[in-house]
Amino acid sequence: MAAPNLISISTVIGKTRADWCTTSFVTILENGANTGQVIRINSLFVTNVGLADAGAFVDLLRSGLSFYMSYNNLISTGSTTVLMGKDTGIYLEEGDSLRIRASASSTLQYMVSYELIS
């Protein structure tokens, strides 16, 4: 099934997700195959709550290929970086995943705001 035509959508559900980043890629959001929906990412915040600076890596995984939005973006201790905002949001098509990892453990947290559109 194809992603919905955004002109004739019937449902938009707003959501927020937050968690810790690990030193291995973890999936923040995934739009499975044949969902009939698209996921609009409105914002992605990454905050360093650790004791040392750490790098954030964020990618879009599509057809097994990694496309980076952030590659070792250094986030200082006690600060927050907006990696994606409403004006730079992206859509996850069917089969796409948004992933994140940190350069150091127990340092970075993320918060993502998104919409499930069908």
C-alpha positions, 0 to 999 in steps of 0.5 A: 500500500502507498503512503496516503495522499496528504490532500485527502487524509482522514486522521492526524494523531500527534505524539511525543516520544522521549528516551535515552540514547545508547552507543548503538543505533536505536530506532526512534520511529519506524514506519513499517511496510504497508502501513498506509500512513506517513510519519511527519517529524516536527521536532527532535531535541537532544539534551546532554545530561552527562558529565562530558560533551558527547556527539549525536548521530541521527540517520534515516534508514531507507532500503538498508541505506543510512542517510545522516541528518547529524554526524557526531554533532557535539552537544555540550554538557548541560545543553540542548540541541534542536536537530530538527524543527517544524521548518525542517521536519521530514516524512518517514515513508513506508519502510523508513526508520529514524535512528539515533546513537550517542558517542558516549553512554549515559549522556544524551536524551532525545525527545521527538514530536511527530504526527501519524498521518493516514 
